[in-house]
Amino acid sequence: MPQLNPAPWLAILVFSWSVFLIVLPPKVMAHTFPNEPTLQSTEKPKTEPWNCPWR
């Protein structure tokens, strides 16, 4: 059974990983969210009891 020549497959593997590790992270990290999160206050909101009309 003939063996595959590893030279082109190694080049393809190295090129694809270089794309994943060099090109894509800056593109992903440059993504901005449309709504920036706001800090919530530490006060708990005042809740009112709710009576179920069907009970």
N, C-alpha and C positions, 0 to 999 in steps of 0.2 A: 504494500500500500504506500503510495507516495506521500511524502511529508510536505506540508505547506512551507513556503519560503517566509520566514518571520520578518524579513526586512520591511516590506510594505505595511504589514500589520502593526509593527512597532511604531512606524512613522505616523500612521493613522491614529494610533492610541495616544502618542505624545502630542500630536497636533490637537486632537479633540480635548484632551485634558488642559492643554494650554489655553484653549478658548474658554473652557469652563472656569479656570482659575485666574485668568488675566483680563479677559474682555467682559465677562458677565458681572462680576461683583461690583465694579463701579456703576454699571447701568442699574443694578438693583438698588444700590445704596443711594443713588441720585433720585430715587422715587420719593415724591413728597405726598403727604396725605392732604386731602382737601380741607379737612376739619382738624385743627390742632386740638388736642385734648385740654380741657380746663380742669383746674384743681377743684375738688369738691370741699365744701366747708366741713369742719369737724362737728358742727352742731347737728344733732339729730332732728329731723323734721317732726313737728307736732302732729300726731295722728289722732283722728277722732274715731270712736267706735262706730261700727256700721251695723245697724239692725236689719236682719233679714226679714222682709215683709211676708214671706211665705212660710215662716215658722211660727 
